[in-house]
Amino acid sequence: MIDRDALADALARARPLILGHGGDIAVTNVGEDGVVRVALTGACRACPNLAMTFVGPVRTFLMAVPGVSDVECDQVKAGPRALSRLASLLNAHPYPAA
């Protein structure tokens, strides 16, 4: 079970980084299995760095929340191997390379 207050705190940490670039983030679903689905809005939708924002601060902050097993974003079109390499370059939470 995911602590909703901890999830809100993690979003509060990531949100200023995204708002500063004209975007925002919303949780669209929290599954029973601990998978949190997010959507990036505003300027993020057309940003070429969307994958970097997702794998870097967004996924890293949310994966630190107890009970979160994974974080997904349908807008990210990069494959698991590319996201794993990106996470490594950013010193972010590891992304499974599949």
C-alpha positions in Angstrom: 0.0 0.0 0.0 1.3 3.4 -1.0 1.3 6.2 1.5 -0.7 8.9 -0.3 0.9 11.7 1.9 4.4 10.5 1.0 3.4 10.4 -2.7 2.1 14.0 -2.5 5.4 15.0 -0.8 7.4 13.4 -3.6 5.3 15.2 -6.2 5.8 18.5 -4.3 9.6 17.9 -4.7 9.5 17.3 -8.4 6.8 19.8 -9.4 8.9 23.1 -9.0 11.5 21.7 -11.5 8.7 21.1 -14.0 6.7 24.3 -13.3 9.9 26.3 -13.9 9.9 25.1 -17.5 6.2 25.7 -18.2 4.9 22.2 -17.5 3.2 20.3 -14.7 2.7 16.7 -13.6 -0.3 14.8 -12.5 -0.8 11.3 -11.1 -3.3 9.5 -13.4 -3.5 6.2 -11.6 -2.1 4.4 -8.6 -2.4 0.6 -9.0 -2.9 -2.0 -6.3 0.4 -3.4 -7.5 2.2 -0.2 -6.6 2.6 1.1 -10.1 2.1 4.9 -10.3 1.1 6.3 -13.7 1.9 10.0 -14.4 1.2 12.5 -17.1 3.3 15.5 -17.9 1.3 18.5 -19.1 1.8 22.0 -20.5 5.1 22.7 -22.2 6.3 19.2 -21.2 4.1 17.6 -23.9 6.2 18.9 -26.7 9.5 19.0 -24.9 12.4 16.9 -26.5 13.7 16.3 -23.0 10.5 14.7 -21.7 12.2 11.3 -21.2 15.0 13.0 -19.2 12.6 14.8 -17.0 10.6 11.6 -16.4 13.6 9.3 -15.7 15.5 12.0 -13.7 13.5 13.8 -11.0 10.0 12.5 -11.6 10.7 8.7 -11.5 13.5 9.1 -8.9 11.4 11.0 -6.4 8.4 8.8 -6.8 10.4 5.5 -6.6 11.6 6.7 -3.2 8.0 6.5 -1.8 7.5 3.3 0.2 5.2 0.9 -1.7 5.9 2.3 -5.2 7.0 -0.6 -7.4 7.3 1.3 -10.6 6.4 4.6 -12.3 5.1 4.8 -15.8 4.4 7.6 -18.3 2.7 6.8 -21.6 4.2 10.0 -23.1 7.7 8.6 -22.9 8.4 6.9 -26.2 12.0 5.7 -25.5 12.6 2.0 -24.9 13.7 0.4 -21.6 17.4 0.1 -22.7 17.6 3.8 -23.6 15.8 4.8 -20.4 18.2 2.6 -18.4 21.2 4.3 -20.0 19.7 7.8 -19.4 19.0 7.0 -15.7 22.6 5.9 -15.3 23.9 9.1 -16.9 21.7 11.2 -14.7 22.6 9.2 -11.5 18.8 8.7 -11.2 16.9 5.7 -9.8 17.9 2.7 -11.9 15.5 1.9 -14.8 15.2 -1.8 -15.6 16.8 -2.5 -19.0 14.3 -5.3 -19.7 
